[in-house]
């Protein structure tokens, strides 16, 4: 009987935690989810998640061999194997790798979701074969995973790679991190809504967006309006892409990546976002780097991307070693 090796991938979100079994080729064989319920504590979450993984493995009647567990989580420290004081979960320091080892007696690896996405891209997506690239995740916020010479850049403390919190506009918008002018405050789902509100105040023209109040307006509605030709909505994407392109140009000067890979809900806007971003980057980048750096969409299945990225943490470590 042939036994297939799989890695378990776990992605911890504020509302739901998803998990699945992924083989070395990036096939997600099965998956499940549990409610995160952060108020119940981290131990309860991991007990429920491990139980779910055990049930997935048992359903294959001993035909699978688990080789390790990868975890994507907020405020994750790769070096220490911990989640450290995540604001949206309300926990202190949780030693996740220790919990994995106690339950499975197998390797555990943890990092934040953007770094996990980058490794997933390198193992299974559009960065396959690349050694130097940067993954940009565009959701409620902006995350990034920086890969240099085939490895994630973690820095000396495990928290490097926060391009979302470089200052793109001095003394600009207040960011969720508490500082002013961060890239994330302009380039994210929440950022583009703030841009729409600003532009509607400045541009005295009709717009489909004006029918929504501040609580109803979303990045999805801005995209839909832009696709129908709404001038303000289209300007929102031009404005957003301009800021992103300038930030990418600065990152090129520091890292000289082969490509930027954009992932997350906002990338569904396609050329509305990619074209102004590319134009802005090329206009801003040092001449020695012009027309050398690609901007690509993710090559991973959006429905399984978080699980694939988390499982890739294990496959990447096994391939290295």
C-alpha positions as CSV (number, residue, x, y, z in Angstrom):
1,X,0.0,0.0,0.0
2,X,1.4,3.4,-1.0
3,X,1.5,6.0,1.7
4,X,1.4,9.7,0.7
5,X,3.3,12.2,2.8
6,X,1.4,15.4,3.7
7,X,2.0,18.6,5.7
8,X,-0.8,20.1,7.7
9,X,-1.3,23.8,7.2
10,X,-3.2,26.0,9.7
11,X,-4.2,29.6,9.2
12,X,-5.4,31.5,12.2
13,X,-7.9,34.3,11.5
14,X,-9.8,36.6,13.9
15,X,-13.1,34.8,13.2
16,X,-12.2,31.4,11.7
17,X,-9.2,29.1,11.7
18,X,-8.8,27.0,8.6
19,X,-6.6,23.9,8.2
20,X,-5.9,21.2,5.6
21,X,-3.6,18.5,4.4
22,X,-1.2,19.4,1.5
23,X,1.1,17.1,-0.4
24,X,4.5,18.0,-1.8
25,X,3.0,19.1,-5.2
26,X,0.7,21.6,-3.5
27,X,-2.5,19.5,-3.8
28,X,-4.9,20.3,-0.9
29,X,-6.3,16.8,-0.2
30,X,-8.8,17.9,2.4
31,X,-9.6,20.8,4.6
32,X,-11.7,22.0,7.5
33,X,-12.3,24.9,9.8
34,X,-13.1,25.8,13.4
35,X,-14.3,29.0,15.0
36,X,-11.3,30.9,16.5
37,X,-13.3,32.1,19.5
38,X,-10.2,34.0,20.9
39,X,-12.0,34.6,24.2
40,X,-11.8,30.9,24.9
41,X,-8.0,31.0,24.8
42,X,-5.3,29.6,22.6
43,X,-5.2,26.1,24.1
44,X,-8.8,25.5,23.3
45,X,-8.3,26.7,19.7
46,X,-5.3,24.4,19.1
47,X,-7.0,21.4,20.8
48,X,-10.0,21.8,18.4
49,X,-7.7,22.4,15.4
50,X,-5.5,19.3,16.1
51,X,-8.7,17.2,16.6
52,X,-9.9,18.4,13.1
53,X,-6.6,17.5,11.5
54,X,-6.6,14.1,13.2
55,X,-10.0,13.5,11.8
56,X,-8.9,14.4,8.3
57,X,-6.0,12.0,8.5
58,X,-8.1,9.2,9.9
59,X,-10.5,9.5,7.0
60,X,-7.7,8.3,4.7
61,X,-7.5,5.0,6.6
62,X,-3.7,5.0,7.3
63,X,-2.8,6.0,3.7
64,X,-1.3,9.4,4.8
65,X,1.8,10.2,6.7
66,X,2.0,13.6,8.4
67,X,5.5,15.1,8.2
68,X,4.9,18.4,10.1
69,X,2.5,21.3,10.8
70,X,2.9,24.8,9.5
71,X,1.0,27.7,11.0
72,X,0.3,31.2,9.7
73,X,-0.8,33.6,12.4
74,X,-0.8,37.3,13.3
75,X,2.3,38.5,15.3
76,X,4.0,35.2,14.7
77,X,7.7,34.8,15.5
78,X,9.5,32.3,13.3
79,X,12.6,32.1,15.5
80,X,10.8,31.5,18.8
81,X,7.9,29.5,17.4
82,X,5.5,31.8,19.1
83,X,2.5,34.1,18.6
84,X,3.3,37.2,20.6
85,X,0.5,39.5,21.9
86,X,-1.8,39.5,18.9
87,X,-4.0,42.5,19.2
88,X,-7.0,41.0,17.4
89,X,-6.9,37.8,19.5
90,X,-6.2,39.2,22.9
91,X,-3.7,36.6,23.9
92,X,-0.2,36.9,25.4
93,X,2.7,34.8,24.2
94,X,1.7,31.3,22.9
95,X,4.4,28.8,22.1
96,X,2.7,27.2,19.1
97,X,5.7,25.0,18.0
98,X,5.7,23.5,21.5
99,X,2.0,22.7,21.3
100,X,2.5,21.0,17.9
101,X,5.4,18.9,19.2
102,X,3.5,17.8,22.3
103,X,0.6,16.6,20.2
104,X,2.3,15.2,17.1
105,X,6.0,14.7,18.0
106,X,6.7,16.3,14.6
107,X,8.3,19.6,13.4
108,X,6.2,22.7,13.7
109,X,6.9,26.0,11.9
110,X,5.1,29.3,12.4
111,X,5.2,32.7,10.7
112,X,2.8,35.5,9.7
113,X,0.4,35.1,6.9
114,X,2.3,37.2,4.4
115,X,5.5,35.2,4.9
116,X,3.5,32.0,4.6
117,X,1.9,33.3,1.4
118,X,5.4,34.0,0.0
119,X,6.6,30.5,0.7
120,X,3.5,29.1,-0.7
121,X,4.1,31.1,-3.9
122,X,7.7,29.8,-4.1
123,X,6.7,26.2,-3.5
124,X,3.4,26.0,-5.5
125,X,2.7,29.3,-7.3
126,X,4.0,32.0,-9.6
127,X,7.3,32.3,-7.8
128,X,8.3,28.7,-8.4
129,X,12.0,28.7,-9.4
130,X,12.6,32.3,-8.1
131,X,15.1,33.0,-5.3
132,X,14.5,36.8,-5.0
133,X,10.9,38.1,-4.9
134,X,8.5,40.0,-2.7
135,X,4.9,38.9,-2.0
136,X,2.5,41.7,-1.3
137,X,-0.9,40.7,0.4
138,X,-3.6,43.3,-0.1
139,X,-6.6,42.8,2.2
140,X,-7.9,44.7,5.2
141,X,-4.2,45.7,5.6
142,X,-1.0,45.3,3.6
143,X,1.4,42.5,4.4
144,X,4.6,41.5,2.7
145,X,6.9,38.5,2.6
146,X,10.4,39.3,1.3
147,X,12.4,36.4,-0.1
148,X,16.2,36.8,-0.6
149,X,18.4,34.0,-1.9
150,X,15.5,31.5,-1.4
151,X,14.7,32.4,2.2
152,X,12.3,34.7,4.0
153,X,13.9,37.8,5.5
154,X,13.0,37.6,9.2
155,X,15.6,40.1,10.6
156,X,17.3,39.6,14.0
157,X,14.1,39.4,16.0
158,X,11.7,37.5,13.6
159,X,9.5,40.5,12.7
160,X,11.2,41.9,9.6
161,X,9.5,42.6,6.3
162,X,6.7,45.0,7.2
163,X,6.5,47.1,4.0
164,X,2.9,48.0,4.9
165,X,4.4,50.2,7.6
166,X,7.0,52.2,5.6
167,X,6.1,55.9,5.5
168,X,4.8,56.7,2.0
169,X,3.4,60.2,2.9
170,X,5.0,62.0,5.9
171,X,2.4,63.2,8.4
172,X,-0.4,61.6,6.3
173,X,-3.3,59.4,7.3
174,X,-3.4,57.8,10.7
175,X,-2.6,54.1,10.4
176,X,-4.0,51.3,12.5
177,X,-0.5,50.9,13.9
178,X,-0.7,54.4,15.4
179,X,1.8,56.1,13.1
180,X,0.9,58.5,10.3
181,X,1.4,58.0,6.6
182,X,2.0,54.3,6.4
183,X,1.6,52.6,3.0
184,X,-1.1,50.4,4.5
185,X,-3.3,53.5,5.2
186,X,-3.4,54.2,1.5
187,X,-3.0,50.7,-0.2
188,X,-5.5,48.3,1.4
189,X,-9.2,47.6,1.4
190,X,-9.7,50.1,4.2
191,X,-7.3,52.5,2.5
192,X,-9.1,52.6,-0.8
193,X,-12.4,53.4,1.0
194,X,-10.7,56.3,2.7
195,X,-9.4,57.4,-0.7
196,X,-13.0,57.2,-2.1
197,X,-14.3,59.4,0.7
198,X,-11.6,62.0,0.1
199,X,-12.1,62.1,-3.6
200,X,-15.9,62.4,-3.3
201,X,-15.3,65.5,-1.1
202,X,-12.9,67.0,-3.7
203,X,-14.5,66.0,-7.0
204,X,-17.9,67.6,-7.5
205,X,-19.2,65.1,-10.1
206,X,-21.8,62.4,-10.0
207,X,-20.7,59.1,-8.8
208,X,-22.4,55.8,-8.0
209,X,-20.4,55.7,-4.7
210,X,-22.3,58.7,-3.3
211,X,-25.3,56.4,-2.7
212,X,-23.5,54.6,0.1
213,X,-22.9,55.9,3.6
214,X,-19.5,55.5,5.3
215,X,-20.4,52.1,6.8
216,X,-21.8,50.7,3.5
217,X,-18.9,51.6,1.2
218,X,-16.4,48.8,0.6
219,X,-13.5,48.1,-1.7
220,X,-15.7,45.6,-3.6
221,X,-18.3,48.3,-4.3
222,X,-15.6,50.7,-5.5
223,X,-14.3,48.0,-7.9
224,X,-17.9,47.3,-9.2
225,X,-18.4,51.0,-9.8
226,X,-15.0,51.4,-11.5
227,X,-15.9,48.5,-13.8
228,X,-19.1,50.3,-14.8
229,X,-17.0,53.4,-15.7
230,X,-17.5,55.5,-12.6
231,X,-14.8,58.3,-12.8
232,X,-14.3,58.6,-9.1
233,X,-14.0,54.9,-8.5
234,X,-11.5,54.5,-11.3
235,X,-9.5,57.4,-9.9
236,X,-9.4,55.5,-6.6
237,X,-7.5,52.7,-8.2
238,X,-5.1,55.1,-10.0
239,X,-4.4,56.9,-6.7
240,X,-3.9,53.6,-4.9
241,X,-1.7,52.1,-7.6
242,X,0.4,55.3,-7.7
243,X,1.3,55.0,-4.0
244,X,1.9,51.2,-4.3
245,X,4.2,51.6,-7.3
246,X,6.3,54.3,-5.5
247,X,6.7,52.0,-2.5
248,X,7.6,49.0,-4.8
249,X,10.3,51.2,-6.5
250,X,11.9,51.9,-3.1
251,X,11.8,48.2,-2.3
252,X,13.5,47.4,-5.6
253,X,16.4,49.7,-4.6
254,X,16.8,47.8,-1.4
255,X,16.3,44.2,-2.6
256,X,16.4,44.0,-6.4
257,X,13.7,41.3,-6.6
258,X,12.9,39.4,-9.8
259,X,9.2,40.1,-9.2
260,X,6.5,41.4,-7.0
261,X,3.6,39.0,-6.6
262,X,0.3,40.6,-5.5
263,X,-2.3,38.5,-3.7
264,X,-5.5,39.1,-1.7
265,X,-9.0,40.4,-2.3
266,X,-8.0,43.7,-3.9
267,X,-6.1,42.0,-6.7
268,X,-9.4,40.9,-8.2
269,X,-9.5,44.4,-9.7
270,X,-6.9,43.2,-12.2
271,X,-5.6,45.8,-14.6
272,X,-7.4,48.6,-12.7
273,X,-4.8,48.1,-10.0
274,X,-1.9,46.4,-11.8
275,X,-1.5,49.0,-14.6
276,X,-1.2,52.2,-12.5
277,X,1.0,50.3,-10.1
278,X,3.4,49.2,-12.9
279,X,3.4,52.6,-14.4
280,X,4.2,54.3,-11.1
281,X,6.9,51.8,-10.2
282,X,8.7,52.3,-13.6
283,X,8.4,56.1,-13.3
284,X,9.9,56.0,-9.8
285,X,12.6,53.3,-9.9
286,X,16.3,53.8,-10.4
287,X,17.2,53.6,-14.1
288,X,19.4,50.6,-13.5
289,X,16.3,48.6,-12.5
290,X,13.8,49.9,-15.1
291,X,11.9,47.2,-17.0
292,X,13.6,44.4,-15.0
293,X,11.0,43.7,-12.3
294,X,7.7,41.9,-13.0
295,X,4.5,42.5,-11.2
296,X,2.4,39.3,-11.2
297,X,-0.8,38.0,-9.6
298,X,-0.7,35.0,-7.3
299,X,-0.5,31.6,-8.9
300,X,-2.2,29.9,-6.0
301,X,-5.9,28.9,-5.8
302,X,-7.4,31.7,-3.8
303,X,-9.8,29.3,-2.0
304,X,-6.9,27.3,-0.5
305,X,-4.1,29.9,-0.5
306,X,-3.9,30.3,3.3
307,X,-3.7,26.6,3.8
308,X,-1.2,26.1,1.0
309,X,1.0,28.9,2.4
310,X,1.0,27.5,5.9
311,X,1.8,23.9,4.7
312,X,4.6,25.3,2.5
313,X,6.4,26.3,5.7
314,X,7.0,22.6,6.3
315,X,7.8,21.6,2.8
316,X,10.3,24.5,2.5
317,X,12.1,23.5,5.6
318,X,12.3,19.9,4.5
319,X,13.6,20.9,1.1
320,X,16.2,23.1,2.7
321,X,17.4,20.3,5.0
